[in-house]
Amino acid sequence: MRLPRKRVVLLVLVVLLALGVWAAIPYVRAASLVVRMAGLHGPWLDRLASFQNAAVTTRDTTIAARAGRMRVRIYQPGTRRAHTVLLTGGVHAKGIDEPRLMKLARDLAVAGTPVVTAEIDDLLHYRITPKLTDSIEDAILWVAADPGLAPDGRLGVFGVSFAGGLSIVAAGRPRVAPHVAYVVSFGGHGSLPDVVRFLCTGVQPDGTKRAPHEYSLVVTLMNTAEEVVPADQVAPLRAAIMSNMQAQHLAMVDQKAAAAEFTRTQTLTAALPEPARTLMSLANERKVAELGPLLLPHTSAFTGDPALSPANHPTVTAPVFLLHGADDNVVPAIESRRLATALERTAPVHLLVTSLITHAEVDHPPTAGEVWQMIRFWRAVGAAGAL
């Protein structure tokens, strides 16, 4: 029986509308993630943030890695819609308990993406070494071998700050490459020597100048300690640096506790012999222009290994997504721009530089255009990670 023409037209319109809604759902999921990441609130925004959200359970375990046992946390959504993601944060003593990392993991997981966060020892101690890349590789292989986490043996790899660039290096290694569905670098670097040179001088690779963040220069002091002070001063200098970093982190949430910790930092500094005392005093006083030139001649000892710079030896073949804050003064945005050019030789690359982000946080007031760009970026990530 043939349907009347009007009913055929109506049926076609209904099908097209349904297809339109179906096609829009991935964008709605991406928009939901952006709203959660940015912490936006309002009647409609709260409804959008909770779109298709599922309950999330967590459990901690440890896995074997070349550098020793590694603690991991698994965020398991009630409804699974995507490949599992291995998420590695930046340098921070709280590791997988760092609140911003926990929020990002949960923001991803509630939408149906299982997440595994990995706690790497050197990152806990603000050290940037080739062991970091090895540990990320080991964690990727562990997730890929677990049929409950990676039924098809593949996963997404997501690195924040310095772990972004290191995740790209790890994802390109021969043992790992077949298991990587995609890689996301959030505020990551391309060339570690160039980043550290910027932190010490305020000069970017293209010659432009900007004031670097004093936080990362303290990390540079941590990594050059063995080069700039006698051997018997390394441990006490690093103890003072750890206290300084703890004070900086506390300043984000508890000014009273931060002041108390910084008093401890100053006490530890006063007890240091020279030259450690002078170097630590410059760090405490945030005298970047004076401390940077003292450290720069010694930085090649920890920045030169190929395992630390994805732009210098690109091998990754999986799709790469580079997200960077336009005004980032820890790892400048030029790093992701130059990294995109380098990686295009071997992999599909998606780059978004946006003023919505500072370093590795979505924390600037949004505009409609920037929000749409962010939604498109995460929609593309979702397409790469969909089951």
C-alpha positions, 0 to 999 in steps of 0.5 A: 500500500502506497502512503499519501504524498503528504504522509511521505513528506511528513515521514521524511521530515521526522526521519531527518529531524531524528537524524539531526538530533542523533547527530547533535548528541555528540556535540551536546555531550561535548558541550556538557563536558565544557560546562563541567570543566569550566564550572559554569552554573545556571538553570540551563547550564546545570541541566546541560552539565548533567546531560546523560551523566552516569554514576561513577565508582572509584577504586585504587590499586597498584601496578608494576612499572620499571621504576617500581610500584605505581598507584593508579585510580580507576574511575568507572562510569555506570554507562560506558560510551568511550575508550578508557583514558589514561590520565596523567597530571603534571608535577604535584606532590598530591599525585592522583589525589590532586583536586583539579586532576580528580575533578577532570577525571570525574568530569570525563567519567560521568559522561561515560569515559572510564578513566585511569589516573596514574601516580608517577613518583618523579612527578610527586617530587617535581622531577622531569626525567626520562623515567616519566615517559617509561612509566606512562608507557608502562601504564598504557600497556597495563590498561591495554592488557586489562579486558575490563578496561580495554576490551579491544586493547586500545585506549586514549592517552591524556596528559596535563602540563608537562605530562602532555608532551611526555604522553605523546612521546610514550604513545609513539613507542613501538610497544605502545602505538598499536594500543593508542586510539588518540592522545590529548596534550593539555598545556603540554610542551613540545621541546623541553629545552625551549620551555626551560630556556623560556622559564630562565630568560623570558624569551620564547623560541620566536624571540618574543618576550614575556614574564615566565611564571615563578612556579616553574622556575622553582621546578627548574631549580629542583631539577638542576640542584645537583648541578648548582650546589655541592652534593651535600647541599642537594637534599636540604635544598630540595627539602626547602623547594618541596616546602616552597611548592607546598606553600604555593599550592596551599595558597590556592585554597587556604591562605593561613596554612600557606603562610605557615608553610612558607614560614617553614620554607624560610626556616629551612632556607636560613639553615642552608649553607651557601650557595644553596641559601642564595638560590633558595632565597631568590626562589622564595622572593620570586626573583625570576630575572636573577635566578634564571640566568644562574640556572640556565647554564646547567639545564641541559643536564636534564632537558636533553634526553629525546624521551622528554621532547615530542617535537624533536623526535616525532613518532606518534601516529595516532590522532593528537589533540593539542589544547593550550591557553593563549596566555600560558606563562608556564608552558607558552602556547607557542610550544603547542603551535610548533609541536603541531607542525612537527607532528603533522609529519606522522599523525593527524593533529588538532590544535586549539589555542584559547584564552579560556585557559590559563595553564591547565585549567578552564578558568577564564570568562567565556565568550560564545565563539570560544565556547563553540571552538572548545565544544568542537575540539572535544567533539573531535576527541569524542569521535576519536575515542568512541567505541 
